[in-house]
Amino acid sequence: MTDTTPSTSADPGATEGVPAPRRRRADAQRNVDALLEAAKGVFALSGVDAPAKEITDRAGLGVGTLYRHFPQRSDLVAAVLEREIDVCVAAGPTLSAAHEPVEALTKWLYRLTEFVGTKRGLATAIHSGDPKFDDLAGHLLKRLEPVLGELIDAAVATGEIRDDIGPRELVHAVALLCQPVPGEDLAYNQHMVSVLLDGLRRG
């Protein structure tokens, strides 16, 4: 007897000519990653209000793909911030393992400076009244405080750093020192933060 039962695809969810769901998810994630990386670069150059096409051209994708994943500009800004905060949080233990406490704290604060200093228009966007940003600033601060607190505690324990400043104060200080100054760029922000770091040292 001839077996006429149709053969079963390796992926039950796949049909001829249509990618399997897992493949679609992988492609979608690659597109999201490309858009976020492109947006990060564009925000640094042109600010968070840069044209959508500038972002999609850099990512090598269409504008429709951008709006499918991030219907509102605030969705994209929030996603870029979350991704950057993840990098800052992960950097804390890595720097602590590779450097002495004061150097680890210094390198982490410079990384935070680069993050804040290259997001032109970020403060304006966060305080724009868009409901998407209502809890974002507080959320980001809560993410940063624990890792920075550990770096500060380790540096204070060496006796090289004063012990009368906490993580929230340092984050606020860096944010204020990264406010845009006409005619100046990230190097200016980094110089001002270096002055702050000098003030943290005992003696």
NUGU-141132 format. One record per residue (C-alpha): residue number from 0; x, y, z; residue in three letters. Coordinates in Angstrom, 3 decimals. Layout:
N
+-----+----------+----------+----------+--------+
| num |        x |        y |        z | residu |
+-----+----------+----------+----------+--------+
| NUM |        X |        Y |        Z |    ALA |
...
+-----+----------+----------+----------+--------+
//
This chain:
203
+-----+----------+----------+----------+--------+
| num |        x |        y |        z | residu |
+-----+----------+----------+----------+--------+
|   0 |    0.000 |    0.000 |    0.000 |    MET |
|   1 |    1.333 |    3.375 |   -0.964 |    THR |
|   2 |    1.530 |    5.870 |    1.915 |    ASP |
|   3 |   -0.199 |    9.049 |    0.714 |    THR |
|   4 |    0.035 |   10.881 |    4.069 |    THR |
|   5 |    1.597 |   14.341 |    3.501 |    PRO |
|   6 |    5.100 |   14.657 |    4.875 |    SER |
|   7 |    5.412 |   16.686 |    8.076 |    THR |
|   8 |    7.581 |   19.803 |    7.956 |    SER |
|   9 |   10.532 |   19.992 |   10.348 |    ALA |
|  10 |    8.786 |   23.002 |   11.847 |    ASP |
|  11 |    5.047 |   22.372 |   12.309 |    PRO |
|  12 |    4.361 |   26.080 |   12.167 |    GLY |
|  13 |    6.077 |   26.564 |    8.817 |    ALA |
|  14 |    4.324 |   26.562 |    5.447 |    THR |
|  15 |    5.870 |   26.673 |    2.006 |    GLU |
|  16 |    7.197 |   30.131 |    1.229 |    GLY |
|  17 |    6.481 |   31.448 |    4.718 |    VAL |
|  18 |    9.274 |   31.701 |    7.338 |    PRO |
|  19 |    8.768 |   29.707 |   10.516 |    ALA |
|  20 |    7.696 |   31.730 |   13.589 |    PRO |
|  21 |   11.108 |   31.272 |   15.200 |    ARG |
|  22 |   12.803 |   32.660 |   12.077 |    ARG |
|  23 |   10.393 |   35.606 |   12.027 |    ARG |
|  24 |   11.160 |   36.352 |   15.673 |    ARG |
|  25 |   14.909 |   36.229 |   14.998 |    ALA |
|  26 |   14.572 |   38.562 |   12.010 |    ASP |
|  27 |   12.423 |   40.962 |   14.013 |    ALA |
|  28 |   14.962 |   41.029 |   16.852 |    GLN |
|  29 |   17.778 |   41.766 |   14.414 |    ARG |
|  30 |   15.753 |   44.652 |   13.010 |    ASN |
|  31 |   15.069 |   46.012 |   16.503 |    VAL |
|  32 |   18.766 |   45.767 |   17.394 |    ASP |
|  33 |   19.750 |   47.545 |   14.172 |    ALA |
|  34 |   17.217 |   50.319 |   14.763 |    LEU |
|  35 |   18.324 |   50.876 |   18.352 |    LEU |
|  36 |   22.006 |   50.995 |   17.401 |    GLU |
|  37 |   21.241 |   53.397 |   14.549 |    ALA |
|  38 |   19.067 |   55.586 |   16.778 |    ALA |
|  39 |   21.844 |   55.739 |   19.370 |    LYS |
|  40 |   24.255 |   57.117 |   16.755 |    GLY |
|  41 |   21.744 |   59.513 |   15.232 |    VAL |
|  42 |   20.656 |   60.864 |   18.615 |    PHE |
|  43 |   24.313 |   61.629 |   19.389 |    ALA |
|  44 |   24.720 |   63.567 |   16.138 |    LEU |
|  45 |   21.326 |   65.155 |   15.557 |    SER |
|  46 |   19.384 |   64.856 |   18.812 |    GLY |
|  47 |   16.366 |   62.796 |   19.781 |    VAL |
|  48 |   14.118 |   64.699 |   17.346 |    ASP |
|  49 |   16.137 |   63.616 |   14.297 |    ALA |
|  50 |   14.082 |   62.578 |   11.214 |    PRO |
|  51 |   12.975 |   58.956 |   11.156 |    ALA |
|  52 |   14.569 |   58.459 |    7.732 |    LYS |
|  53 |   17.982 |   59.407 |    9.118 |    GLU |
|  54 |   17.639 |   56.523 |   11.578 |    ILE |
|  55 |   16.292 |   53.969 |    9.099 |    THR |
|  56 |   18.904 |   54.838 |    6.455 |    ASP |
|  57 |   21.632 |   54.240 |    9.025 |    ARG |
|  58 |   20.014 |   50.930 |   10.017 |    ALA |
|  59 |   19.504 |   49.851 |    6.390 |    GLY |
|  60 |   15.769 |   49.380 |    6.967 |    LEU |
|  61 |   12.543 |   50.998 |    5.849 |    GLY |
|  62 |   10.579 |   53.629 |    7.757 |    VAL |
|  63 |    7.670 |   51.186 |    7.948 |    GLY |
|  64 |    9.841 |   48.763 |    9.927 |    THR |
|  65 |   10.714 |   51.527 |   12.385 |    LEU |
|  66 |    7.068 |   52.420 |   13.004 |    TYR |
|  67 |    6.031 |   48.778 |   13.238 |    ARG |
|  68 |    8.369 |   48.274 |   16.205 |    HIS |
|  69 |    8.225 |   51.818 |   17.628 |    PHE |
|  70 |    4.895 |   53.494 |   16.753 |    PRO |
|  71 |    5.772 |   56.687 |   18.651 |    GLN |
|  72 |    9.068 |   58.552 |   18.899 |    ARG |
|  73 |    8.819 |   58.237 |   22.677 |    SER |
|  74 |    8.787 |   54.421 |   22.291 |    ASP |
|  75 |   12.101 |   54.580 |   20.432 |    LEU |
|  76 |   13.713 |   57.052 |   22.845 |    VAL |
|  77 |   12.662 |   54.949 |   25.843 |    ALA |
|  78 |   14.000 |   51.754 |   24.220 |    ALA |
|  79 |   17.363 |   53.364 |   23.428 |    VAL |
|  80 |   17.638 |   54.609 |   27.014 |    LEU |
|  81 |   16.788 |   51.198 |   28.451 |    GLU |
|  82 |   19.426 |   49.568 |   26.249 |    ARG |
|  83 |   22.070 |   52.104 |   27.244 |    GLU |
|  84 |   21.204 |   51.743 |   30.923 |    ILE |
|  85 |   21.583 |   47.955 |   30.600 |    ASP |
|  86 |   25.123 |   48.549 |   29.292 |    VAL |
|  87 |   25.963 |   50.920 |   32.168 |    CYS |
|  88 |   24.599 |   48.519 |   34.782 |    VAL |
|  89 |   26.519 |   45.569 |   33.312 |    ALA |
|  90 |   29.726 |   47.612 |   33.199 |    ALA |
|  91 |   29.862 |   48.045 |   36.989 |    GLY |
|  92 |   30.904 |   44.486 |   37.959 |    PRO |
|  93 |   33.142 |   44.221 |   34.887 |    THR |
|  94 |   35.077 |   47.375 |   35.792 |    LEU |
|  95 |   35.265 |   46.366 |   39.452 |    SER |
|  96 |   36.830 |   43.043 |   38.499 |    ALA |
|  97 |   39.403 |   44.635 |   36.190 |    ALA |
|  98 |   40.463 |   47.778 |   38.078 |    HIS |
|  99 |   41.197 |   49.172 |   41.512 |    GLU |
| 100 |   38.071 |   50.672 |   43.174 |    PRO |
| 101 |   38.773 |   54.354 |   42.495 |    VAL |
| 102 |   39.712 |   53.693 |   38.874 |    GLU |
| 103 |   36.625 |   51.522 |   38.399 |    ALA |
| 104 |   34.424 |   54.325 |   39.755 |    LEU |
| 105 |   36.155 |   56.878 |   37.538 |    THR |
| 106 |   35.769 |   54.789 |   34.379 |    LYS |
| 107 |   32.119 |   54.074 |   35.161 |    TRP |
| 108 |   31.333 |   57.766 |   35.662 |    LEU |
| 109 |   33.033 |   58.608 |   32.366 |    TYR |
| 110 |   30.872 |   55.950 |   30.719 |    ARG |
| 111 |   27.790 |   57.538 |   32.255 |    LEU |
| 112 |   29.012 |   60.932 |   31.007 |    THR |
| 113 |   29.279 |   59.590 |   27.468 |    GLU |
| 114 |   25.782 |   58.124 |   27.724 |    PHE |
| 115 |   24.186 |   61.338 |   29.011 |    VAL |
| 116 |   26.351 |   63.759 |   27.043 |    GLY |
| 117 |   25.617 |   62.226 |   23.636 |    THR |
| 118 |   21.808 |   62.217 |   23.949 |    LYS |
| 119 |   21.088 |   65.745 |   22.818 |    ARG |
| 120 |   17.576 |   66.869 |   23.663 |    GLY |
| 121 |   17.117 |   63.988 |   26.092 |    LEU |
| 122 |   16.234 |   66.124 |   29.113 |    ALA |
| 123 |   13.728 |   68.119 |   27.061 |    THR |
| 124 |   12.119 |   64.921 |   25.777 |    ALA |
| 125 |   11.843 |   63.346 |   29.227 |    ILE |
| 126 |   10.178 |   66.476 |   30.620 |    HIS |
| 127 |    7.963 |   67.037 |   27.573 |    SER |
| 128 |    4.788 |   65.841 |   29.275 |    GLY |
| 129 |    4.572 |   62.686 |   27.147 |    ASP |
| 130 |    2.994 |   59.995 |   29.397 |    PRO |
| 131 |    5.582 |   57.507 |   28.069 |    LYS |
| 132 |    8.219 |   59.407 |   30.039 |    PHE |
| 133 |    6.234 |   59.892 |   33.265 |    ASP |
| 134 |    8.108 |   57.231 |   35.211 |    ASP |
| 135 |   11.149 |   56.827 |   32.977 |    LEU |
| 136 |   13.547 |   59.182 |   34.774 |    ALA |
| 137 |   12.809 |   57.606 |   38.161 |    GLY |
| 138 |   13.051 |   54.110 |   36.709 |    HIS |
| 139 |   16.438 |   54.774 |   35.143 |    LEU |
| 140 |   17.745 |   56.281 |   38.352 |    LEU |
| 141 |   16.638 |   53.220 |   40.329 |    LYS |
| 142 |   18.510 |   51.018 |   37.858 |    ARG |
| 143 |   21.717 |   53.035 |   38.189 |    LEU |
| 144 |   21.768 |   53.612 |   41.936 |    GLU |
| 145 |   22.636 |   50.058 |   43.112 |    PRO |
| 146 |   25.624 |   49.566 |   40.786 |    VAL |
| 147 |   26.969 |   53.061 |   41.418 |    LEU |
| 148 |   26.435 |   52.617 |   45.157 |    GLY |
| 149 |   28.644 |   49.502 |   45.112 |    GLU |
| 150 |   31.364 |   51.339 |   43.184 |    LEU |
| 151 |   31.256 |   54.272 |   45.618 |    ILE |
| 152 |   31.361 |   52.015 |   48.693 |    ASP |
| 153 |   34.397 |   50.169 |   47.347 |    ALA |
| 154 |   36.183 |   53.435 |   46.556 |    ALA |
| 155 |   35.345 |   54.953 |   49.951 |    VAL |
| 156 |   36.729 |   51.845 |   51.666 |    ALA |
| 157 |   40.168 |   52.612 |   50.199 |    THR |
| 158 |   40.220 |   55.941 |   52.035 |    GLY |
| 159 |   40.820 |   57.823 |   48.761 |    GLU |
| 160 |   37.270 |   59.061 |   48.227 |    ILE |
| 161 |   35.165 |   61.219 |   50.533 |    ARG |
| 162 |   32.208 |   59.466 |   52.118 |    ASP |
| 163 |   29.604 |   62.237 |   52.123 |    ASP |
| 164 |   28.109 |   61.753 |   48.650 |    ILE |
| 165 |   25.699 |   59.057 |   47.473 |    GLY |
| 166 |   24.871 |   57.515 |   44.100 |    PRO |
| 167 |   21.789 |   59.639 |   43.466 |    ARG |
| 168 |   23.747 |   62.838 |   44.089 |    GLU |
| 169 |   26.497 |   61.715 |   41.724 |    LEU |
| 170 |   24.044 |   60.817 |   38.953 |    VAL |
| 171 |   22.363 |   64.209 |   39.309 |    HIS |
| 172 |   25.746 |   65.959 |   39.298 |    ALA |
| 173 |   26.838 |   64.218 |   36.098 |    VAL |
| 174 |   23.491 |   64.982 |   34.449 |    ALA |
| 175 |   23.844 |   68.682 |   35.305 |    LEU |
| 176 |   27.445 |   68.797 |   34.057 |    LEU |
| 177 |   26.284 |   67.237 |   30.769 |    CYS |
| 178 |   23.800 |   69.991 |   29.975 |    GLN |
| 179 |   24.443 |   71.289 |   26.431 |    PRO |
| 180 |   26.785 |   74.276 |   26.241 |    VAL |
| 181 |   26.818 |   76.260 |   22.956 |    PRO |
| 182 |   29.938 |   75.504 |   20.974 |    GLY |
| 183 |   31.059 |   72.652 |   23.224 |    GLU |
| 184 |   30.949 |   68.880 |   22.745 |    ASP |
| 185 |   31.380 |   65.704 |   24.783 |    LEU |
| 186 |   35.010 |   66.555 |   25.583 |    ALA |
| 187 |   33.781 |   69.585 |   27.540 |    TYR |
| 188 |   31.371 |   67.415 |   29.550 |    ASN |
| 189 |   34.134 |   64.929 |   30.290 |    GLN |
| 190 |   36.448 |   67.723 |   31.451 |    HIS |
| 191 |   33.805 |   69.059 |   33.847 |    MET |
| 192 |   33.202 |   65.571 |   35.245 |    VAL |
| 193 |   36.960 |   65.172 |   35.752 |    SER |
| 194 |   36.860 |   68.331 |   37.892 |    VAL |
| 195 |   34.024 |   66.742 |   39.891 |    LEU |
| 196 |   36.082 |   63.572 |   40.326 |    LEU |
| 197 |   39.044 |   65.605 |   41.593 |    ASP |
| 198 |   36.707 |   67.077 |   44.210 |    GLY |
| 199 |   35.725 |   63.585 |   45.371 |    LEU |
| 200 |   39.268 |   62.662 |   46.271 |    ARG |
| 201 |   40.492 |   63.173 |   49.812 |    ARG |
| 202 |   43.428 |   65.534 |   50.213 |    GLY |
+-----+----------+----------+----------+--------+
//
